[in-house]
Structures are given as structure tokens and as C-alpha cells.
């Protein structure tokens, strides 16, 4: 193990520590917010699949081919049985 490899490993460890200490929480919050916004967007666009009265517009029909791969996951997440303890971990 050379000197440069040991120094590189130490710098990598410091970088990972600082990321975990400073940016991990906000990054997780941003990913969770993005997922919630995507699911809300799909609900507004194709909510009529679940019986939500949504007026289908020309634009939502144009977006439909891009959303088709996400629909099964979205339905599973939306129709999942939830308990009040699910929100306690947040």
C-alpha cells in the first residue's frame, strides 16, 4: 500500500463522513419530496384509473406514454394499507 493510496483513502473517508454529517438528511428529504411530488403528479394526470374525478386534458394524454412504466408502482404505493405508525418514523 503506497503513500498516495493511504492518503487517498483517508480523504475519501473524510469526504464520506462530512457528507453523512452535513448532507445526508437533506438529500434523503429531497428524494422523499421528489417521490411524493411524482406520485401526486401521476394522481392528477391519470387519477381516473382509481375513480378520482379528474378531467383528462390533451396534455395529460400526451404525457401518458412516459408514465405507463410507473403506473403499477404508483398504484401499489397509493393503495397500500397504511397505519398511523407509518408516519412516526419521519
JOCOR-V103535 format. One record per helix or strand. SS is the DSSP state (2 for helix, 1 for strand). FROM is the first residue (numbers start at 1). TO is the last residue. Records with the same first field share a line. If there is no record, write none. Layout:
SS->FROM-TO  FROM-TO
This chain:
2->3-50  58-78  84-89
